Amino acid sequence: MYRQRERREKKGFDRPPREMHKAVCADCKKECEVPFKPSGDRPVYCGECYQKHRPPRRGRY
């Protein structure tokens, strides 16, 4: 049991920092950075505008 908890706590700490890519928000037209390379075939939103477009979260149970 202890080892499972230890693995969960360490998960993600070995990763290098994400490479950020510049993009222009499809709504407000402000420049922003995203953790993926935009392909141009789908809209990209800044953090603020993404909250408006994000699908509603469902309950887990």
C-alpha positions as semicolon CSV with decimal commas, in nm:
position;residue;x (nm);y (nm);z (nm)
1;M;0,000;0,000;0,000
2;Y;0,279;0,245;0,088
3;R;0,451;0,193;-0,246
4;Q;0,133;0,270;-0,441
5;R;0,091;0,601;-0,259
6;E;0,459;0,681;-0,308
7;R;0,430;0,619;-0,684
8;R;0,124;0,841;-0,709
9;E;0,299;1,125;-0,530
10;K;0,601;1,105;-0,762
11;K;0,395;1,080;-1,080
12;G;0,471;1,366;-1,317
13;F;0,777;1,498;-1,138
14;D;1,018;1,329;-1,379
15;R;0,880;1,514;-1,680
16;P;1,065;1,801;-1,839
17;P;0,877;2,135;-1,856
18;R;0,621;2,154;-2,135
19;E;0,715;2,335;-2,451
20;M;0,477;2,625;-2,501
21;H;0,370;2,756;-2,844
22;K;0,243;3,101;-2,933
23;A;-0,111;3,126;-3,068
24;V;-0,385;3,385;-3,118
25;C;-0,714;3,330;-2,936
26;A;-1,001;3,268;-3,178
27;D;-1,238;3,479;-2,962
28;C;-1,056;3,779;-2,818
29;K;-0,766;3,779;-3,069
30;K;-0,508;3,818;-2,791
31;E;-0,176;3,641;-2,819
32;C;-0,145;3,346;-2,579
33;E;0,068;3,039;-2,522
34;V;-0,060;2,683;-2,535
35;P;0,109;2,349;-2,447
36;F;0,055;2,209;-2,799
37;K;0,143;2,317;-3,150
38;P;-0,174;2,458;-3,312
39;S;-0,246;2,289;-3,644
40;G;-0,476;2,564;-3,775
41;D;-0,774;2,336;-3,840
42;R;-0,933;2,398;-3,497
43;P;-0,980;2,716;-3,294
44;V;-0,739;2,792;-3,010
45;Y;-0,859;2,981;-2,703
46;C;-0,672;3,165;-2,429
47;G;-0,733;3,047;-2,074
48;E;-1,011;3,298;-2,011
49;C;-1,202;3,225;-2,334
50;Y;-1,150;2,849;-2,299
51;Q;-1,353;2,857;-1,977
52;K;-1,648;2,993;-2,179
53;H;-1,618;2,721;-2,446
54;R;-1,529;2,424;-2,228
55;P;-1,795;2,154;-2,219
56;P;-1,976;2,129;-1,883
57;R;-1,815;1,889;-1,638
58;R;-2,012;1,582;-1,545
59;G;-2,021;1,435;-1,198
60;R;-1,801;1,134;-1,146
61;Y;-2,074;0,915;-0,998
